[in-house]
């Protein structure tokens, strides 16, 4: 192999290592903190779009399109992190920390969400957008299925997959 081939290979390998340790590695931030940050991001969108509810709904939709998996994953990772703690007192304390972290941006944003919600209600086109989204999401849950017990999970998953 020529010298340029070795150099190119070393640079590629170094880039992969850098990416894995740096920008692409899993965050060291607790999942409940990341979740709280995403809730705050959504609040910012609502706050900035009280005067433009249709644009705000589109921005929220785009945000959720990009981050719903993150939100659900961070919620699940939060639960798993808490349930991993064997000591009951430490478990409960960690759950309280998660509760407080998640509630903080939600409580801080109550007024902004209320103002944005009122703006959507007062804008017929925005209200129709939200209603259409809610109807579609409801149909999705209905088609996929929900409300089954752990005992029924395998049979419910099988029936759901067969309906698709």
Secondary structure, 3 states (H helix, E strand, C coil): CCHHHHHHHHHHHHHHHHHHHCCCCCCCCCHHHHHHHHHHHHHHHHHHCCCCHHHHHHHHHHHHHHHHHHHHHHHHHHHHHHHCCCCHHHHHHHHHHHHHHHHHHHHHCHHHHHHHHHHHHHCHHHHHHHHHHHHHHHHHHHHHCCCCCCCCHHHHHHHHHHHC
